[in-house]
Amino acid sequence: MEPETQQNPSTTPGQNPVVSTLNQTPTKETEETTKNQVSQKEINPDEATKEETETTVSFIPSQDSLPKTDKADIQTKEPGIAEKLEAARIAMEGPERSAERHQREEEEEIQSKSQDLETQKEKIEKEKEKLELDWVELDNKRNILEKSLDPILAEEATVEEAEKNTEQEEAQAPNPEQKQLAEKKRQGIEDKRKEIEQRKWVIQDKIKKIETEIEKNTAKYRPLLDVEEEIIKKMDELKQNLI
C-alpha cells in the first residue's frame, strides 16, 4: 500500500502553499515579533535611520561628479570681470595699500622686461662673438696668403726688369745673329714671367674669396649693432622708470 501524503491542515486541496501562507490570519506569535521590531526601532532610532540612509546613499552623486566652477573660467567668460576684480581689490585694500600694490606690480613688470631685454642682449652678443671669431680666422688666412705673395711679387718685378733689358738688347743688336739670341732670351724671360703671374693669380684669387667672406660677415654684423643699441636704449629707459 502507498503511504498517504500528509497535507497541511491550513490548506485546501489544489491551493498554492505560498498563497495560503499569505492569506493566513496573523497568529499571536507573529504579532509579538512585529511589536518587538517596532519597539527596537523606537529604542534605537539612529540605527533605523542608518539602515534607511544606507539604502539611499548610493543615489547621492559624488563630489567629483558635480560640475566645478573655475575662477579662470569666470574671468574669461564673464565680460568685464578683470575690471570688476580690480575695483574689488582697490575697495578692499584701501588707497594706501592699493598704491603700494600698484607700485610693486610696476616694479615687477619692469624687472621682468629688463630680464627679457638682458636675455636678448646676451643672444646678440653671442652672435657677434661668432662673427668676430670668424673674422679673426679669415683674417689670419688672408695674412698668410699675403705673406706668401710677397716673394712672388718681388720675383715678378725682377723678371719684368730683365725682360725690359732684353727688349733693349734685341732692339740694339748690331746683326741678325745677336738679335736672334736676344729674342730667344726675351721669350724665355716672358715664359718665366707668365709662370710667375699664374702663381700670383691663384693666391690673389684665394685672398679675394676670403675678403668676400669677410664682407658677408660684416654685412651680418652691422645690423646686430643696431639691434643691440635699441636694446640698451630700452634697458636705460626701464632703469629710469625704477628711479
C-alpha positions as CSV (number, residue, x, y, z in Angstrom):
1,M,0.0,0.0,0.0
2,E,1.2,3.5,-0.9
3,P,1.8,5.8,2.1
4,E,-0.7,8.6,2.4
5,T,0.5,12.1,1.6
6,Q,0.4,14.4,4.7
7,Q,-1.3,17.7,3.9
8,N,-1.1,20.9,5.7
9,P,-4.3,21.3,7.6
10,S,-4.5,25.0,6.8
11,T,-4.5,24.5,3.0
12,T,-7.2,23.1,0.9
13,P,-6.6,20.6,-1.9
14,G,-5.1,22.3,-5.0
15,Q,-4.3,25.6,-3.2
16,N,-0.7,27.1,-3.6
17,P,1.0,26.8,-0.2
18,V,2.6,30.3,-0.7
19,V,-0.7,31.9,-1.3
20,S,-2.1,30.1,1.6
21,T,0.6,31.4,3.8
22,L,0.0,35.0,2.7
23,N,-3.7,34.6,3.4
24,Q,-3.2,33.2,6.9
25,T,-4.5,35.3,9.8
26,P,-1.6,36.7,11.9
27,T,-1.0,34.5,14.9
28,K,-0.2,35.7,18.3
29,E,3.5,34.9,17.8
30,T,3.6,36.9,14.6
31,E,2.1,39.9,16.3
32,E,4.6,39.7,19.1
33,T,7.5,39.6,16.6
34,T,6.2,42.7,14.8
35,K,5.8,44.6,18.1
36,N,9.3,43.7,19.1
37,Q,10.7,45.0,15.8
38,V,8.8,48.3,16.1
39,S,9.9,48.6,19.8
40,Q,13.5,48.0,18.7
41,K,13.4,50.9,16.2
42,E,11.8,53.2,18.8
43,I,14.6,52.3,21.3
44,N,17.4,52.7,18.7
45,P,16.1,55.3,16.2
46,D,19.7,56.1,15.0
47,E,20.1,52.5,13.9
48,A,16.9,52.6,12.0
49,T,17.9,55.9,10.3
50,K,21.3,54.4,9.5
51,E,19.7,51.5,7.7
52,E,17.4,53.8,5.7
53,T,20.3,56.0,4.8
54,E,22.4,53.1,3.7
55,T,19.7,52.1,1.3
56,T,19.7,55.5,-0.4
57,V,23.4,56.6,-0.1
58,S,24.2,55.0,-3.5
59,F,21.9,57.5,-5.2
60,I,23.8,60.6,-3.8
61,P,26.2,61.9,-6.5
62,S,29.9,62.2,-5.5
63,Q,31.7,65.5,-5.2
64,D,33.8,64.7,-8.2
65,S,30.8,64.2,-10.4
66,L,29.4,67.6,-9.6
67,P,30.2,70.5,-12.0
68,K,33.1,72.6,-10.9
69,T,33.4,76.3,-11.2
70,D,36.9,77.5,-12.2
71,K,37.9,81.1,-11.3
72,A,39.9,81.3,-14.5
73,D,36.7,80.3,-16.5
74,I,34.8,83.1,-14.8
75,Q,37.5,85.7,-15.7
76,T,37.5,84.6,-19.3
77,K,33.7,84.1,-19.8
78,E,32.2,87.0,-17.9
79,P,32.6,90.3,-19.7
80,G,34.4,93.0,-17.7
81,I,35.4,90.6,-14.9
82,A,39.0,91.9,-14.8
83,E,37.9,95.5,-14.2
84,K,35.4,94.3,-11.6
85,L,38.1,92.3,-9.8
86,E,40.5,95.3,-9.8
87,A,37.7,97.5,-8.4
88,A,37.1,94.9,-5.7
89,R,40.8,94.9,-4.8
90,I,41.0,98.7,-4.6
91,A,37.9,98.9,-2.5
92,M,39.0,96.2,0.0
93,E,42.7,97.3,0.1
94,G,42.2,100.9,0.7
95,P,44.1,103.8,-1.1
96,E,47.5,103.3,0.6
97,R,47.8,99.6,0.1
98,S,46.4,99.8,-3.3
99,A,49.0,102.3,-4.3
100,E,51.7,100.1,-2.8
101,R,50.5,97.1,-4.7
102,H,50.4,99.1,-8.0
103,Q,54.0,100.3,-7.4
104,R,55.1,96.7,-6.6
105,E,53.4,95.3,-9.7
106,E,55.0,98.0,-11.9
107,E,58.5,97.2,-10.4
108,E,58.0,93.5,-11.0
109,E,56.9,94.2,-14.6
110,I,59.9,96.5,-15.2
111,Q,62.2,93.8,-13.8
112,S,60.6,91.1,-16.0
113,K,61.0,93.3,-19.1
114,S,64.6,94.1,-18.1
115,Q,65.4,90.4,-17.8
116,D,63.9,89.7,-21.2
117,L,66.0,92.5,-22.7
118,E,69.1,91.2,-21.0
119,T,68.4,87.8,-22.5
120,Q,68.1,89.3,-26.0
121,K,71.3,91.3,-25.4
122,E,73.2,88.1,-24.4
123,K,71.9,86.4,-27.6
124,I,73.1,89.3,-29.7
125,E,76.5,89.3,-28.0
126,K,76.9,85.6,-28.8
127,E,76.0,86.1,-32.5
128,K,78.5,89.0,-32.6
129,E,81.2,86.9,-31.0
130,K,80.8,84.1,-33.5
131,L,81.1,86.6,-36.4
132,E,84.1,88.2,-34.7
133,L,85.8,84.8,-34.3
134,D,85.1,84.0,-38.0
135,W,86.6,87.4,-39.0
136,V,89.8,86.6,-37.0
137,E,90.1,83.2,-38.6
138,L,89.6,84.6,-42.1
139,D,92.0,87.5,-41.5
140,N,94.7,85.1,-40.4
141,K,94.3,83.1,-43.6
142,R,94.4,86.3,-45.6
143,N,97.6,87.4,-43.8
144,I,99.3,84.1,-44.5
145,L,98.4,84.3,-48.2
146,E,99.6,87.9,-48.5
147,K,102.9,86.9,-47.0
148,S,103.3,84.1,-49.4
149,L,102.5,86.5,-52.2
150,D,105.4,88.9,-51.3
151,P,108.3,86.9,-52.7
152,I,106.3,86.1,-55.8
153,L,105.7,89.8,-56.5
154,A,109.4,90.5,-55.9
155,E,110.3,87.8,-58.3
156,E,107.9,89.1,-60.8
157,A,109.4,92.6,-60.5
158,T,112.9,91.2,-61.2
159,V,111.7,89.2,-64.2
160,E,109.9,92.3,-65.6
161,E,113.1,94.3,-65.3
162,A,115.1,91.6,-67.1
163,E,112.5,91.5,-69.8
164,K,112.9,95.2,-70.4
165,N,116.6,94.9,-70.6
166,T,116.4,92.1,-73.1
167,E,114.0,94.0,-75.3
168,Q,116.6,96.8,-75.4
169,E,119.3,94.4,-76.3
170,E,117.2,93.0,-79.0
171,A,116.5,96.4,-80.4
172,Q,120.2,97.4,-80.3
173,A,121.5,94.2,-81.7
174,P,124.2,95.1,-84.4
175,N,123.5,92.0,-86.6
176,P,120.8,89.4,-87.1
177,E,122.6,86.7,-85.1
178,Q,122.8,88.8,-81.9
179,K,119.2,90.0,-82.5
180,Q,118.0,86.4,-82.7
181,L,119.9,85.5,-79.5
182,A,118.3,88.5,-77.7
183,E,114.9,87.5,-79.0
184,K,115.2,83.9,-77.6
185,K,116.4,85.3,-74.3
186,R,113.4,87.6,-74.1
187,Q,111.0,84.8,-74.9
188,G,112.5,82.7,-72.1
189,I,112.0,85.6,-69.7
190,E,108.4,86.1,-70.9
191,D,107.6,82.4,-70.2
192,K,109.1,82.9,-66.7
193,R,107.0,86.0,-66.1
194,K,103.8,84.2,-67.2
195,E,104.5,81.3,-64.9
196,I,105.0,83.8,-62.0
197,E,101.8,85.5,-62.9
198,Q,99.9,82.2,-62.8
199,R,101.1,81.6,-59.2
200,K,100.3,85.2,-58.3
201,W,96.8,85.0,-59.7
202,V,96.0,81.8,-57.7
203,I,97.0,83.4,-54.4
204,Q,95.2,86.6,-55.2
205,D,92.0,84.7,-56.1
206,K,92.1,83.0,-52.7
207,I,92.6,86.3,-51.0
208,K,89.7,87.8,-52.9
209,K,87.4,84.9,-51.8
210,I,88.4,85.4,-48.2
211,E,87.7,89.1,-48.4
212,T,84.3,88.3,-49.9
213,E,83.5,86.2,-46.8
214,I,84.7,89.0,-44.6
215,E,82.4,91.4,-46.3
216,K,79.5,89.0,-45.8
217,N,80.3,88.7,-42.1
218,T,80.4,92.4,-41.8
219,A,77.0,92.7,-43.5
220,K,75.6,90.4,-40.9
221,Y,77.4,92.1,-38.0
222,R,76.3,95.7,-38.6
223,P,72.5,95.0,-38.1
224,L,73.3,93.3,-34.9
225,L,74.9,96.5,-33.6
226,D,71.6,98.4,-34.4
227,V,69.5,95.8,-32.5
228,E,72.0,95.9,-29.6
229,E,71.8,99.7,-29.4
230,E,68.0,99.6,-29.4
231,I,68.0,97.0,-26.6
232,I,70.4,99.1,-24.5
233,K,68.3,102.1,-25.0
234,K,65.2,100.3,-23.8
235,M,67.1,99.0,-20.8
236,D,68.2,102.5,-19.9
237,E,64.6,103.7,-20.1
238,L,63.4,101.0,-17.8
239,K,66.1,101.9,-15.3
240,Q,65.0,105.5,-15.3
241,N,61.4,104.3,-14.5
242,L,62.7,102.5,-11.5
243,I,64.3,105.6,-10.1
